[in-house]
Amino acid sequence: MPLYVGIDIGKETHVVCGVSDQEQRVLPQFSVENSVSGIELFTTKVKALASPDQILVGMEATGHYWQCFFIQLQALGFSVCLINPYQISHFAKTNLRRAKTDKVDALTIARFLAKSKPTPTHLPEEPIMVQRQLSRLRHSLVKNRSALYNQLLGVLDIAFPEFARILSHPTSEKALTILQHYPSAAALRKARKGKLQNLTYGKKRHKIGPSLASALKKQAKRSLAANYAHDVYEIEVRSLLAQIKAINEQVLVVEQKLKQNFSQLNLNNLLSIPGLGIISVTSLVGEIGDINKFTSPKKLVAHLGVCPKESQSGKYRNPNPRMSKMGNSRLRAVLYRACISAIRCNPIIKEFYLRLLAKGKAKRLAICACMRKMIHLLWAIWRYQRTFDANFASIKK
């Protein structure tokens, strides 16, 4: 007898429930710990009702708490499905479910399995998973660094409001070097011009120079910044600079590991696509996983959510459908940045973009269309192991 087991995942405990092919409850709800003993209890109870080849286990892909339990169940020979929470939510609404508890959720997942019979989920190979986690770690570090930059600019608005007017990029390596030594207008007023102009920055040890040093000194003397509590702001600036420096070092380590891991995947042909750099490609490969699970580029487009969301009823049809955005938001963000670069340097994407603008299309719409075009290019080059050829279309004709 087939057994469909739903697991409502939690941080410390999971709730389990099983139903038959007719959606009748045959395994009442019970809780298991998120531990080895929890796995053992789960295995004992479900194997008492059916063999592993007759059991389909399902859980929602929310957070990260599912991952260890999922991997252990697969290692024990169970077929396990990761289900989109959006599907479970709508399935519950079709049954007019009024309550929402862990026990009810486990039963709903089990009944969804019995009704839909989804195919088991397979995690990507370990090198791909490493690539995915490293890409996400880098994204998190860069996001935190951006937040620190914003905090730094906020403090400078009080400690030295005119600093950003003198240096057009107040978060550049040159600017951060100056702030490390002179974190406020008060500190710059006391600075010796010779010492300031001889400050070095970057790998090539560039000097600040006399002109910039004079401009900083002159502006510091006429700065709006008051001497009120400037010591505190200097401490805050140096604290933020130390955090930024630490994150920069971590980003370099992660990027180096990303490049080393990517070289083992034999996907260097993807770097032949103009507009895609090593960071973009590693992020795309990590998030997409196995390209063979997408039998056509349209399926990859749908996975990323870069397709129009049609709205039609009777004689009505929305003339300007929006992008669905139902797919992986991380992939869309990476692809958008890559597409902006490709519009400048990729001849195929650039020609397509200009052609759409010539037809009167809005720039944002044209960029979305170019993103879709980029996905088709990526899919073909990755799946068939080709290199980019700008003349491929004309040769084909």
Secondary structure as UniProt FT lines:
FT   STRAND          3..8
FT   STRAND          13..19
FT   TURN            21..22
FT   STRAND          25..33
FT   HELIX           36..47
FT   TURN            48..49
FT   HELIX           52..54
FT   STRAND          55..60
FT   HELIX           66..75
FT   TURN            76..77
FT   STRAND          79..83
FT   HELIX           85..94
FT   TURN            95..96
FT   HELIX           102..116
FT   HELIX           126..159
FT   TURN            161..162
FT   HELIX           163..166
FT   TURN            170..171
FT   HELIX           173..181
FT   HELIX           185..190
FT   HELIX           193..197
FT   STRAND          200..201
FT   TURN            202..205
FT   STRAND          206..207
FT   HELIX           210..221
FT   TURN            228..229
FT   HELIX           230..263
FT   TURN            264..266
FT   HELIX           268..272
FT   TURN            274..275
FT   HELIX           278..288
FT   HELIX           291..293
FT   HELIX           297..304
FT   STRAND          312..313
FT   TURN            314..315
FT   STRAND          316..317
FT   HELIX           329..345
FT   HELIX           347..358
FT   TURN            359..360
FT   HELIX           363..383
FT   TURN            384..385
FT   TURN            390..391
FT   HELIX           392..396
//
